[in-house]
Amino acid sequence: MAVQDESRHIEAELYDRLSKVIDPELGRSITDLGMIAAITSCPVEGGGAFDVTIDVELTVKGCPLSQTITNQINGAVRSYPDAELHPHIELSTMSSDKLSTLVAELKAERRQNPFTKTGTKTRIFAIASGKGGVGKSSVTANLAATFAALGYDTAAIDADIYGFSLPRLFGVHTQPTNLNGMLMPVTAWGVKMISIGMFAGSERAILWRGPRLQRSLEQFLADVWWGSPDVLLLDLAPGTGDMAISVAQALPNAELVVVTTPQLSASEVAVRSGLVALQVPMTVRGVVENMSYYDHEGERLRIFGEGGGERVSEQLTDALGVPVPLLAQLPLQTDIREIGESGRPAVLNDLGALDSTPLAGEFKALAGRLLQR
């Protein structure tokens, strides 16, 4: 094969190989997105090797995941089996016209809430509690991190507009990338997420109600590029207010998971959050009892009493006429607070893999039960 022909062959083969490189934010091939502007292959003097220059156009200047994309491209080039290739990657930014066309195409794919389309594969779990202080957000964060660590494409929406906490629990301090009006969710510990707490001025008290509150959820669903996650978790505000009803209206395929603690006062209130299903079309998937026990020097202490999860499960089963199982009894551990407040879900080790602790094992079992039909 002539050198010129070999260069053209290499360029064509590399373009095909780069079609397997996926943009981590958009979940699409970088070739499909038009990010590969040119590939040029030139032989190196002395024979055998080729210099390969790849012009990459990022969607936004200073793309936070540009290094991830660059590493994937380098790997695809260096693993080319038929010649020694030396990659040179040149980064630039798409023109405003090209970006506008791309965003218009992406928006055309989902002109509405993508999670209610026929055939959607996403399992949606709305994590609810009757009252605050039962660890609902901690359960949501660790469950999302568990799904992601198990290899599921996982997304999370902080639908607790008044008391958002997922950004802190995941150590997120950045804002979503804005692509001409379409937001890219922030990814942390393998979980794609959005929260009002990621936006400027979010530390001020929010007094949204009614239509405006519902619109905030609609924007989180339809104006954010989620791709096609396997699992979507929603961290609801405590109680049975507007957001719970909005979720039921916007996501009729969502499954409610009620979080309680063992004491009688908490379990009585938790039942009310599950009874939302009598008023709106929502399945109650089950009950999670948090802070069930504390293991201390070989003794299992029931600091908050016991039986709350069973009471909620039994009362909801009777009221709804369908089985509402007790899915998990999670321990009270200082690690959940200490590690969680450091910005890493407690079920993960510092490398982001699922830890080998009993707590991680409990959440792994809970994730498995939730995915059973």
TORKOL-4160 file (C-alpha; in steps of 0.2 Angstrom, whole numbers, padded with zeros to 4 digits, m for minus):
373
<pt num="1" X="0000" Y="0000" Z="0000"/>
<pt num="2" X="0007" Y="0017" Z="m0005"/>
<pt num="3" X="0011" Y="0029" Z="0009"/>
<pt num="4" X="m0003" Y="0041" Z="0004"/>
<pt num="5" X="m0016" Y="0027" Z="0003"/>
<pt num="6" X="m0010" Y="0021" Z="0020"/>
<pt num="7" X="m0013" Y="0038" Z="0028"/>
<pt num="8" X="m0030" Y="0039" Z="0021"/>
<pt num="9" X="m0034" Y="0021" Z="0027"/>
<pt num="10" X="m0028" Y="0026" Z="0044"/>
<pt num="11" X="m0038" Y="0042" Z="0044"/>
<pt num="12" X="m0054" Y="0032" Z="0039"/>
<pt num="13" X="m0050" Y="0018" Z="0052"/>
<pt num="14" X="m0047" Y="0031" Z="0066"/>
<pt num="15" X="m0064" Y="0040" Z="0062"/>
<pt num="16" X="m0073" Y="0023" Z="0064"/>
<pt num="17" X="m0063" Y="0020" Z="0081"/>
<pt num="18" X="m0068" Y="0037" Z="0087"/>
<pt num="19" X="m0086" Y="0034" Z="0084"/>
<pt num="20" X="m0085" Y="0022" Z="0099"/>
<pt num="21" X="m0079" Y="0037" Z="0110"/>
<pt num="22" X="m0094" Y="0044" Z="0120"/>
<pt num="23" X="m0095" Y="0061" Z="0126"/>
<pt num="24" X="m0098" Y="0059" Z="0145"/>
<pt num="25" X="m0111" Y="0073" Z="0147"/>
<pt num="26" X="m0121" Y="0070" Z="0131"/>
<pt num="27" X="m0120" Y="0051" Z="0131"/>
<pt num="28" X="m0117" Y="0052" Z="0112"/>
<pt num="29" X="m0103" Y="0047" Z="0100"/>
<pt num="30" X="m0091" Y="0062" Z="0098"/>
<pt num="31" X="m0092" Y="0059" Z="0079"/>
<pt num="32" X="m0111" Y="0059" Z="0079"/>
<pt num="33" X="m0110" Y="0076" Z="0089"/>
<pt num="34" X="m0098" Y="0083" Z="0075"/>
<pt num="35" X="m0084" Y="0086" Z="0088"/>
<pt num="36" X="m0071" Y="0078" Z="0076"/>
<pt num="37" X="m0067" Y="0092" Z="0064"/>
<pt num="38" X="m0053" Y="0084" Z="0055"/>
<pt num="39" X="m0040" Y="0069" Z="0056"/>
<pt num="40" X="m0024" Y="0070" Z="0047"/>
<pt num="41" X="m0011" Y="0057" Z="0046"/>
<pt num="42" X="0007" Y="0060" Z="0040"/>
<pt num="43" X="0022" Y="0047" Z="0040"/>
<pt num="44" X="0036" Y="0050" Z="0051"/>
<pt num="45" X="0053" Y="0051" Z="0043"/>
<pt num="46" X="0063" Y="0035" Z="0045"/>
<pt num="47" X="0047" Y="0024" Z="0041"/>
<pt num="48" X="0035" Y="0014" Z="0050"/>
<pt num="49" X="0026" Y="0027" Z="0061"/>
<pt num="50" X="0013" Y="0040" Z="0058"/>
<pt num="51" X="0010" Y="0057" Z="0066"/>
<pt num="52" X="m0009" Y="0059" Z="0068"/>
<pt num="53" X="m0017" Y="0076" Z="0071"/>
<pt num="54" X="m0035" Y="0076" Z="0077"/>
<pt num="55" X="m0045" Y="0092" Z="0078"/>
<pt num="56" X="m0058" Y="0091" Z="0091"/>
<pt num="57" X="m0071" Y="0105" Z="0093"/>
<pt num="58" X="m0078" Y="0105" Z="0111"/>
<pt num="59" X="m0096" Y="0111" Z="0114"/>
<pt num="60" X="m0091" Y="0124" Z="0126"/>
<pt num="61" X="m0075" Y="0133" Z="0130"/>
<pt num="62" X="m0066" Y="0126" Z="0145"/>
<pt num="63" X="m0077" Y="0110" Z="0145"/>
<pt num="64" X="m0074" Y="0102" Z="0162"/>
<pt num="65" X="m0073" Y="0085" Z="0154"/>
<pt num="66" X="m0061" Y="0089" Z="0140"/>
<pt num="67" X="m0047" Y="0079" Z="0148"/>
<pt num="68" X="m0058" Y="0064" Z="0149"/>
<pt num="69" X="m0062" Y="0066" Z="0131"/>
<pt num="70" X="m0044" Y="0068" Z="0126"/>
<pt num="71" X="m0039" Y="0053" Z="0136"/>
<pt num="72" X="m0051" Y="0042" Z="0127"/>
<pt num="73" X="m0046" Y="0049" Z="0110"/>
<pt num="74" X="m0028" Y="0045" Z="0114"/>
<pt num="75" X="m0032" Y="0028" Z="0120"/>
<pt num="76" X="m0042" Y="0025" Z="0104"/>
<pt num="77" X="m0027" Y="0031" Z="0093"/>
<pt num="78" X="m0013" Y="0022" Z="0102"/>
<pt num="79" X="m0022" Y="0005" Z="0102"/>
<pt num="80" X="m0023" Y="0005" Z="0083"/>
<pt num="81" X="m0016" Y="m0012" Z="0079"/>
<pt num="82" X="m0009" Y="m0010" Z="0061"/>
<pt num="83" X="0004" Y="0004" Z="0063"/>
<pt num="84" X="0013" Y="0015" Z="0076"/>
<pt num="85" X="0003" Y="0031" Z="0078"/>
<pt num="86" X="0008" Y="0046" Z="0088"/>
<pt num="87" X="m0007" Y="0056" Z="0092"/>
<pt num="88" X="m0008" Y="0075" Z="0093"/>
<pt num="89" X="m0025" Y="0082" Z="0099"/>
<pt num="90" X="m0029" Y="0100" Z="0095"/>
<pt num="91" X="m0044" Y="0107" Z="0105"/>
<pt num="92" X="m0055" Y="0121" Z="0100"/>
<pt num="93" X="m0073" Y="0126" Z="0102"/>
<pt num="94" X="m0088" Y="0124" Z="0091"/>
<pt num="95" X="m0094" Y="0140" Z="0082"/>
<pt num="96" X="m0110" Y="0147" Z="0088"/>
<pt num="97" X="m0119" Y="0142" Z="0073"/>
<pt num="98" X="m0113" Y="0124" Z="0074"/>
<pt num="99" X="m0118" Y="0123" Z="0092"/>
<pt num="100" X="m0135" Y="0130" Z="0089"/>
<pt num="101" X="m0138" Y="0117" Z="0076"/>
<pt num="102" X="m0132" Y="0103" Z="0088"/>
<pt num="103" X="m0143" Y="0109" Z="0102"/>
<pt num="104" X="m0158" Y="0111" Z="0091"/>
<pt num="105" X="m0155" Y="0093" Z="0085"/>
<pt num="106" X="m0154" Y="0086" Z="0103"/>
<pt num="107" X="m0169" Y="0096" Z="0109"/>
<pt num="108" X="m0179" Y="0089" Z="0094"/>
<pt num="109" X="m0175" Y="0071" Z="0101"/>
<pt num="110" X="m0185" Y="0075" Z="0117"/>
<pt num="111" X="m0197" Y="0090" Z="0115"/>
<pt num="112" X="m0205" Y="0085" Z="0131"/>
<pt num="113" X="m0202" Y="0075" Z="0147"/>
<pt num="114" X="m0191" Y="0061" Z="0141"/>
<pt num="115" X="m0196" Y="0049" Z="0156"/>
<pt num="116" X="m0214" Y="0047" Z="0151"/>
<pt num="117" X="m0211" Y="0042" Z="0133"/>
<pt num="118" X="m0218" Y="0025" Z="0128"/>
<pt num="119" X="m0204" Y="0011" Z="0129"/>
<pt num="120" X="m0193" Y="0021" Z="0142"/>
<pt num="121" X="m0181" Y="0009" Z="0151"/>
<pt num="122" X="m0179" Y="0021" Z="0166"/>
<pt num="123" X="m0184" Y="0015" Z="0183"/>
<pt num="124" X="m0189" Y="0030" Z="0193"/>
<pt num="125" X="m0189" Y="0030" Z="0212"/>
<pt num="126" X="m0196" Y="0045" Z="0222"/>
<pt num="127" X="m0189" Y="0044" Z="0240"/>
<pt num="128" X="m0201" Y="0052" Z="0252"/>
<pt num="129" X="m0203" Y="0054" Z="0271"/>
<pt num="130" X="m0217" Y="0060" Z="0281"/>
<pt num="131" X="m0206" Y="0072" Z="0292"/>
<pt num="132" X="m0188" Y="0079" Z="0291"/>
<pt num="133" X="m0174" Y="0072" Z="0300"/>
<pt num="134" X="m0176" Y="0053" Z="0296"/>
<pt num="135" X="m0161" Y="0053" Z="0284"/>
<pt num="136" X="m0171" Y="0053" Z="0268"/>
<pt num="137" X="m0158" Y="0063" Z="0258"/>
<pt num="138" X="m0144" Y="0052" Z="0265"/>
<pt num="139" X="m0153" Y="0037" Z="0259"/>
<pt num="140" X="m0156" Y="0044" Z="0242"/>
<pt num="141" X="m0137" Y="0049" Z="0240"/>
<pt num="142" X="m0130" Y="0032" Z="0245"/>
<pt num="143" X="m0143" Y="0023" Z="0235"/>
<pt num="144" X="m0139" Y="0033" Z="0220"/>
<pt num="145" X="m0120" Y="0030" Z="0223"/>
<pt num="146" X="m0123" Y="0012" Z="0225"/>
<pt num="147" X="m0133" Y="0010" Z="0208"/>
<pt num="148" X="m0119" Y="0020" Z="0199"/>
<pt num="149" X="m0105" Y="0009" Z="0207"/>
<pt num="150" X="m0115" Y="m0007" Z="0202"/>
<pt num="151" X="m0113" Y="m0001" Z="0184"/>
<pt num="152" X="m0131" Y="0007" Z="0181"/>
<pt num="153" X="m0132" Y="0023" Z="0172"/>
<pt num="154" X="m0139" Y="0033" Z="0187"/>
<pt num="155" X="m0147" Y="0051" Z="0188"/>
<pt num="156" X="m0154" Y="0060" Z="0203"/>
<pt num="157" X="m0165" Y="0075" Z="0205"/>
<pt num="158" X="m0164" Y="0085" Z="0221"/>
<pt num="159" X="m0183" Y="0089" Z="0221"/>
<pt num="160" X="m0182" Y="0095" Z="0239"/>
<pt num="161" X="m0183" Y="0113" Z="0233"/>
<pt num="162" X="m0183" Y="0120" Z="0251"/>
<pt num="163" X="m0170" Y="0110" Z="0259"/>
<pt num="164" X="m0159" Y="0104" Z="0245"/>
<pt num="165" X="m0144" Y="0094" Z="0251"/>
<pt num="166" X="m0138" Y="0082" Z="0237"/>
<pt num="167" X="m0124" Y="0094" Z="0231"/>
<pt num="168" X="m0116" Y="0094" Z="0248"/>
<pt num="169" X="m0118" Y="0075" Z="0250"/>
<pt num="170" X="m0109" Y="0073" Z="0233"/>
<pt num="171" X="m0096" Y="0087" Z="0236"/>
<pt num="172" X="m0103" Y="0097" Z="0221"/>
<pt num="173" X="m0097" Y="0115" Z="0220"/>
<pt num="174" X="m0100" Y="0118" Z="0201"/>
<pt num="175" X="m0115" Y="0124" Z="0191"/>
<pt num="176" X="m0122" Y="0114" Z="0176"/>
<pt num="177" X="m0115" Y="0118" Z="0159"/>
<pt num="178" X="m0127" Y="0128" Z="0149"/>
<pt num="179" X="m0128" Y="0123" Z="0130"/>
<pt num="180" X="m0138" Y="0137" Z="0123"/>
<pt num="181" X="m0152" Y="0134" Z="0135"/>
<pt num="182" X="m0150" Y="0116" Z="0137"/>
<pt num="183" X="m0142" Y="0111" Z="0154"/>
<pt num="184" X="m0129" Y="0097" Z="0156"/>
<pt num="185" X="m0132" Y="0088" Z="0173"/>
<pt num="186" X="m0117" Y="0089" Z="0185"/>
<pt num="187" X="m0109" Y="0071" Z="0187"/>
<pt num="188" X="m0101" Y="0066" Z="0204"/>
<pt num="189" X="m0096" Y="0049" Z="0210"/>
<pt num="190" X="m0104" Y="0042" Z="0194"/>
<pt num="191" X="m0121" Y="0050" Z="0197"/>
<pt num="192" X="m0128" Y="0063" Z="0185"/>
<pt num="193" X="m0138" Y="0076" Z="0196"/>
<pt num="194" X="m0147" Y="0093" Z="0196"/>
<pt num="195" X="m0152" Y="0103" Z="0211"/>
<pt num="196" X="m0158" Y="0121" Z="0214"/>
<pt num="197" X="m0143" Y="0121" Z="0226"/>
<pt num="198" X="m0131" Y="0122" Z="0211"/>
<pt num="199" X="m0137" Y="0139" Z="0205"/>
<pt num="200" X="m0131" Y="0156" Z="0211"/>
<pt num="201" X="m0142" Y="0164" Z="0225"/>
<pt num="202" X="m0148" Y="0146" Z="0230"/>
<pt num="203" X="m0143" Y="0150" Z="0248"/>
<pt num="204" X="m0158" Y="0162" Z="0250"/>
<pt num="205" X="m0174" Y="0155" Z="0256"/>
<pt num="206" X="m0186" Y="0149" Z="0242"/>
<pt num="207" X="m0204" Y="0152" Z="0244"/>
<pt num="208" X="m0211" Y="0143" Z="0228"/>
<pt num="209" X="m0228" Y="0135" Z="0228"/>
<pt num="210" X="m0241" Y="0128" Z="0216"/>
<pt num="211" X="m0238" Y="0131" Z="0198"/>
<pt num="212" X="m0220" Y="0138" Z="0200"/>
<pt num="213" X="m0215" Y="0124" Z="0210"/>
<pt num="214" X="m0222" Y="0112" Z="0197"/>
<pt num="215" X="m0213" Y="0121" Z="0184"/>
<pt num="216" X="m0196" Y="0119" Z="0193"/>
<pt num="217" X="m0198" Y="0100" Z="0192"/>
<pt num="218" X="m0204" Y="0101" Z="0173"/>
<pt num="219" X="m0188" Y="0111" Z="0169"/>
<pt num="220" X="m0177" Y="0098" Z="0179"/>
<pt num="221" X="m0185" Y="0084" Z="0168"/>
<pt num="222" X="m0186" Y="0092" Z="0151"/>
<pt num="223" X="m0173" Y="0106" Z="0150"/>
<pt num="224" X="m0159" Y="0095" Z="0156"/>
<pt num="225" X="m0150" Y="0082" Z="0145"/>
<pt num="226" X="m0152" Y="0066" Z="0154"/>
<pt num="227" X="m0149" Y="0054" Z="0140"/>
<pt num="228" X="m0157" Y="0037" Z="0144"/>
<pt num="229" X="m0152" Y="0033" Z="0162"/>
<pt num="230" X="m0156" Y="0015" Z="0169"/>
<pt num="231" X="m0162" Y="0023" Z="0186"/>
<pt num="232" X="m0168" Y="0040" Z="0191"/>
<pt num="233" X="m0170" Y="0045" Z="0209"/>
<pt num="234" X="m0179" Y="0060" Z="0216"/>
<pt num="235" X="m0176" Y="0066" Z="0233"/>
<pt num="236" X="m0193" Y="0074" Z="0238"/>
<pt num="237" X="m0196" Y="0087" Z="0251"/>
<pt num="238" X="m0203" Y="0079" Z="0268"/>
<pt num="239" X="m0222" Y="0078" Z="0269"/>
<pt num="240" X="m0236" Y="0077" Z="0257"/>
<pt num="241" X="m0235" Y="0094" Z="0249"/>
<pt num="242" X="m0235" Y="0101" Z="0231"/>
<pt num="243" X="m0219" Y="0093" Z="0225"/>
<pt num="244" X="m0225" Y="0075" Z="0229"/>
<pt num="245" X="m0241" Y="0079" Z="0219"/>
<pt num="246" X="m0231" Y="0087" Z="0205"/>
<pt num="247" X="m0220" Y="0071" Z="0204"/>
<pt num="248" X="m0235" Y="0060" Z="0203"/>
<pt num="249" X="m0242" Y="0071" Z="0189"/>
<pt num="250" X="m0226" Y="0073" Z="0179"/>
<pt num="251" X="m0220" Y="0055" Z="0182"/>
<pt num="252" X="m0234" Y="0044" Z="0183"/>
<pt num="253" X="m0222" Y="0029" Z="0181"/>
<pt num="254" X="m0213" Y="0034" Z="0197"/>
<pt num="255" X="m0212" Y="0022" Z="0212"/>
<pt num="256" X="m0213" Y="0029" Z="0229"/>
<pt num="257" X="m0201" Y="0023" Z="0242"/>
<pt num="258" X="m0205" Y="0029" Z="0260"/>
<pt num="259" X="m0191" Y="0032" Z="0273"/>
<pt num="260" X="m0195" Y="0031" Z="0291"/>
<pt num="261" X="m0186" Y="0029" Z="0308"/>
<pt num="262" X="m0191" Y="0016" Z="0321"/>
<pt num="263" X="m0201" Y="0027" Z="0333"/>
<pt num="264" X="m0219" Y="0028" Z="0333"/>
<pt num="265" X="m0221" Y="0046" Z="0330"/>
<pt num="266" X="m0210" Y="0045" Z="0314"/>
<pt num="267" X="m0219" Y="0030" Z="0307"/>
<pt num="268" X="m0236" Y="0037" Z="0310"/>
<pt num="269" X="m0231" Y="0052" Z="0299"/>
<pt num="270" X="m0223" Y="0041" Z="0286"/>
<pt num="271" X="m0239" Y="0032" Z="0283"/>
<pt num="272" X="m0246" Y="0049" Z="0277"/>
<pt num="273" X="m0233" Y="0051" Z="0264"/>
<pt num="274" X="m0237" Y="0034" Z="0257"/>
<pt num="275" X="m0255" Y="0037" Z="0257"/>
<pt num="276" X="m0252" Y="0050" Z="0243"/>
<pt num="277" X="m0254" Y="0035" Z="0232"/>
<pt num="278" X="m0273" Y="0035" Z="0236"/>
<pt num="279" X="m0275" Y="0052" Z="0228"/>
<pt num="280" X="m0263" Y="0051" Z="0213"/>
<pt num="281" X="m0258" Y="0037" Z="0202"/>
<pt num="282" X="m0242" Y="0032" Z="0210"/>
<pt num="283" X="m0235" Y="0015" Z="0215"/>
<pt num="284" X="m0228" Y="0013" Z="0233"/>
<pt num="285" X="m0213" Y="0002" Z="0230"/>
<pt num="286" X="m0209" Y="m0001" Z="0248"/>
<pt num="287" X="m0203" Y="0005" Z="0265"/>
<pt num="288" X="m0185" Y="0009" Z="0271"/>
<pt num="289" X="m0182" Y="0010" Z="0290"/>
<pt num="290" X="m0167" Y="0021" Z="0293"/>
<pt num="291" X="m0157" Y="0022" Z="0310"/>
<pt num="292" X="m0164" Y="0005" Z="0314"/>
<pt num="293" X="m0150" Y="0000" Z="0326"/>
<pt num="294" X="m0133" Y="0004" Z="0332"/>
<pt num="295" X="m0120" Y="m0009" Z="0334"/>
<pt num="296" X="m0108" Y="m0006" Z="0349"/>
<pt num="297" X="m0095" Y="m0018" Z="0356"/>
<pt num="298" X="m0105" Y="m0033" Z="0350"/>
<pt num="299" X="m0122" Y="m0027" Z="0356"/>
<pt num="300" X="m0136" Y="m0021" Z="0345"/>
<pt num="301" X="m0144" Y="m0005" Z="0352"/>
<pt num="302" X="m0161" Y="0000" Z="0347"/>
<pt num="303" X="m0159" Y="0019" Z="0351"/>
<pt num="304" X="m0175" Y="0025" Z="0343"/>
<pt num="305" X="m0185" Y="0010" Z="0347"/>
<pt num="306" X="m0191" Y="m0003" Z="0335"/>
<pt num="307" X="m0205" Y="m0009" Z="0323"/>
<pt num="308" X="m0208" Y="0008" Z="0314"/>
<pt num="309" X="m0204" Y="0001" Z="0297"/>
<pt num="310" X="m0215" Y="m0015" Z="0300"/>
<pt num="311" X="m0229" Y="m0003" Z="0306"/>
<pt num="312" X="m0228" Y="0008" Z="0290"/>
<pt num="313" X="m0227" Y="m0008" Z="0279"/>
<pt num="314" X="m0242" Y="m0016" Z="0287"/>
<pt num="315" X="m0253" Y="0000" Z="0287"/>
<pt num="316" X="m0249" Y="0004" Z="0269"/>
<pt num="317" X="m0252" Y="m0013" Z="0263"/>
<pt num="318" X="m0269" Y="m0013" Z="0272"/>
<pt num="319" X="m0274" Y="0004" Z="0266"/>
<pt num="320" X="m0268" Y="0002" Z="0248"/>
<pt num="321" X="m0273" Y="m0016" Z="0246"/>
<pt num="322" X="m0257" Y="m0021" Z="0238"/>
<pt num="323" X="m0241" Y="m0028" Z="0246"/>
<pt num="324" X="m0229" Y="m0014" Z="0252"/>
<pt num="325" X="m0214" Y="m0023" Z="0259"/>
<pt num="326" X="m0201" Y="m0017" Z="0271"/>
<pt num="327" X="m0186" Y="m0016" Z="0259"/>
<pt num="328" X="m0172" Y="m0013" Z="0271"/>
<pt num="329" X="m0167" Y="m0009" Z="0289"/>
<pt num="330" X="m0152" Y="0002" Z="0289"/>
<pt num="331" X="m0140" Y="0005" Z="0303"/>
<pt num="332" X="m0136" Y="0021" Z="0313"/>
<pt num="333" X="m0118" Y="0025" Z="0309"/>
<pt num="334" X="m0107" Y="0040" Z="0312"/>
<pt num="335" X="m0099" Y="0036" Z="0295"/>
<pt num="336" X="m0114" Y="0041" Z="0286"/>
<pt num="337" X="m0113" Y="0058" Z="0293"/>
<pt num="338" X="m0094" Y="0061" Z="0293"/>
<pt num="339" X="m0090" Y="0054" Z="0276"/>
<pt num="340" X="m0106" Y="0061" Z="0268"/>
<pt num="341" X="m0103" Y="0078" Z="0275"/>
<pt num="342" X="m0085" Y="0077" Z="0267"/>
<pt num="343" X="m0093" Y="0076" Z="0250"/>
<pt num="344" X="m0092" Y="0057" Z="0247"/>
<pt num="345" X="m0107" Y="0045" Z="0249"/>
<pt num="346" X="m0103" Y="0033" Z="0264"/>
<pt num="347" X="m0106" Y="0017" Z="0253"/>
<pt num="348" X="m0091" Y="0021" Z="0242"/>
<pt num="349" X="m0072" Y="0020" Z="0246"/>
<pt num="350" X="m0061" Y="0034" Z="0242"/>
<pt num="351" X="m0058" Y="0027" Z="0224"/>
<pt num="352" X="m0077" Y="0028" Z="0221"/>
<pt num="353" X="m0080" Y="0009" Z="0221"/>
<pt num="354" X="m0093" Y="0001" Z="0232"/>
<pt num="355" X="m0085" Y="m0002" Z="0249"/>
<pt num="356" X="m0084" Y="m0019" Z="0257"/>
<pt num="357" X="m0093" Y="m0012" Z="0273"/>
<pt num="358" X="m0109" Y="m0020" Z="0280"/>
<pt num="359" X="m0117" Y="m0003" Z="0276"/>
<pt num="360" X="m0113" Y="m0004" Z="0258"/>
<pt num="361" X="m0119" Y="m0022" Z="0258"/>
<pt num="362" X="m0136" Y="m0016" Z="0265"/>
<pt num="363" X="m0138" Y="m0003" Z="0251"/>
<pt num="364" X="m0132" Y="m0016" Z="0238"/>
<pt num="365" X="m0146" Y="m0027" Z="0243"/>
<pt num="366" X="m0159" Y="m0013" Z="0244"/>
<pt num="367" X="m0154" Y="m0008" Z="0226"/>
<pt num="368" X="m0157" Y="m0026" Z="0220"/>
<pt num="369" X="m0174" Y="m0027" Z="0229"/>
<pt num="370" X="m0179" Y="m0011" Z="0221"/>
<pt num="371" X="m0175" Y="m0017" Z="0203"/>
<pt num="372" X="m0185" Y="m0033" Z="0205"/>
<pt num="373" X="m0202" Y="m0032" Z="0196"/>
